[in-house]
Amino acid sequence: MSDHYELEGRRIAKFNEIAAVIARDLGLRPLSELSWAEGRRIAEDANHAIEEWEMIEMDLAQSGPTLQMLLRQYHEICEQILEL
């Protein structure tokens, strides 16, 4: 079970990295300084990017390789969780 907790922690940390890159790309302040509404918007944008990653991968090229890499890593972590 500790593997599951470790992977879940990594998944959450990766989500936060994705959200931070999205906020930065939008010209917003660091996540810890955002209002509740701004944070919710960024979380929704991050969830959308995660859910639609394979379909929007070409559109992500303009966001740079960082977001693409983080999304790929996020999905790899999720796959590892499912394999437990």
C-alpha positions, 0 to 999 in steps of 0.5 A: 500500500505504501507504493500507492501512497507514494505514487498518489503523492507524486501524482498530486505534485505533478498536477501542481507542477502542471498548474504552475506552468499553466498559470505562468503561461497565462502571466499569473502570479505563483499558485500560492498567491492566486485568489480562490477563483483564479486557482479554481480556473487554473485547476480546471485548465490543468484538468482539461489539459490532463484529460485531453492531453493526447488530443491537444498535444499538437496545440501544446507545442506553443506552450513549450516542451515543459508542459508536454513533458509534465503531462506525459509524466503525469500520465505515466504516474497514473498508469503506474497507479493503475498497475498496482 
